[in-house]
Amino acid sequence: MIPGADLSAPFGTIAALIRRHAQEAPQRRALQQEGQALDYAALDALMDRVAAALQRDGVHPGEAVAICAATSLAYAVTYLGALRAGVVVAPLAPGSTPDSLEGMVRDAGACLLFTDREVARAMGSRAAAVPRILLDDAGGGLGWPQWLAPAGARVPDAAVDADWPFNIIYSSGTTGEPKGIVQPHGMRWAHVQRGATYGYGPDTVTLLSTPLYSNTTLVVFFPTLAYGGTVLLMGKFDAAAYLTLAAREHVTHTMLVPVQYQRLMAHPVFGQHDLSSFRMKFSTSAPFAAALKADVLARWPGGLVEFYGMTEGGGTCILEAHLHPDKLHTVGQPAPGHDIRLIDEDGRELTAGEAGEVVGHSPGMMKGYHGRPEKTREAEWYAPDGKRFIRTGDLGRFDAEGFLTLFDRRKDMIISGGFNIYPSDLEAVLREHPAVQDVAVVGVPSEQWGETPVAYVVPREDAIPQADVLRDWMNQRVGKTQRLADLRYITELPRSAIGKVLKRELREQYAVHRK
């Protein structure tokens, strides 16, 4: 047995598991993107070449490299090869501003930056002190094929501990400057071990269309490979292409964010594809409407699991929607071994039935925000017995059966005339109107009330009422304090790459257009 390659052990490494699969089933397909594929033998060999090149360049275990590029096989191999060398990976969002990218590379203390031509052009001379390796081709810089150690290089897996940093995932920056979330190897191992519950195995075929820098993708990417399955990578999500690929490749598992489910279920050819191979579909990262979950259950074979949690860790709730069709309005119950509680604004723990901020403790928790002890302290809550929890910033309530219903992000709650208004309540009412395809409600400043709610609506393509008519329809159905001050149509809500509505942008947009 390869050391660290026993899934039943308290701790092991993903790199060691891939080594084992390469020995036991060398020709089994591991990774594929479009017409290119790597079997486990080829993946294992390339991981060795990456690890050897990092060692040659003086990157030591515990030090970091950054990857900022579009999804590719080279990206995935570089990530996995760095893990074999015990090197910490900081995957960065290519859509970030050049200044933000430079700041994240510097904050991570990255020794090398793996990127592609498009990101390199956008960054220009920023972070020039960090050597760059281009994953797509040389194009005037050092290309990945030339950077790799020679074929045949062999590197033993680094002897890492469970509390060693695995990666640094940067928050989206949708509410401010991105913070580096340090996830330890033990946290990832806990994610992998949980995979047995969801039917991962050597015959798994997982289709991923969310980016590799996102924790949303990684919580499915790593378990698939750990169990010897196949990962199909889509560089960019397209509903028609996704459905074609899923049917052709007999996909068994997938991770999608709610807006992707929405687009797939609404696609005119959805029902024409054979999706009977699916065993499990996952979702996370954004609110998942109960009606949409019900539609997925009704028309898409296989189970549906929603994860609620944070990249920071600290507790996960799981809704196995196919087993609890009467709980689709919730995000499920705490995962086994996870302690989820509610606290008030003063940090006091609340009793059952009361609404408050969600805090969580679990075996998989971030060590902290990289280089920001003060931000780490702000994100922590300690129970009277000293137990450490991570604050989510979300507001929720447990029902009598222990299922958690979320209201909103605490920062998105609107306080109007002293009353608390939850945008999700208003969004749910607006979604009942047949002309509404998507909606987001935000609070904007008001001289009279302090804050007041405003709705941005994406209309359906058929008959669209005047904005003031839809607003009046809405205001007749809510309480006086919940009435909309304004309603505006928008062609598409601004979202992050993993589907989160960027409400800050809507507030800023309203402030500009209001002047």
Secondary structure, DSSP 8 states (H G I E B T S, - for coil): --TT--TTSS---HHHHHHHHHHH-TTSEEEEETTEEEEHHHHHHHHHHHHHHHHHTT--TT-EEEEES---HHHHHHHHHHHHTT-EEEE--TTS-HHHHHHHHHHHTEEEEEE-HHHHHHHTTTTTTS-EEESS--TTSEEHHHHS--TT---------TTSEEEEEE---TTSS--EEEEEHHHHHHHHHHGGGGT-STT-EEEE-S-TTSHHHHHHHHHHHHTT-EEEE-SS--HHHHHHHHHHTT--EEE--HHHHHHHHHSTTGGGS--TT--EEEE-SS---HHHHHHHHHHS-SEEEEEE--TTBS--EEEETTT-GGGTTS--EE-TT-EEEEE-TTS-B--TT--EEEEEE-SSB--EETT-HHHHHHTEEE-TT--EEEEEEEEEEE-TTS-EEEEEEGGG-EEETTEEE-HHHHHHHHTTSTTEEEEEEEEEEETTTEEEEEEEEEE-SS----HHHHHHHHHTSS-GGG--SEEEE-SS--B-TTS-B-HHHHHHHHHHHH-
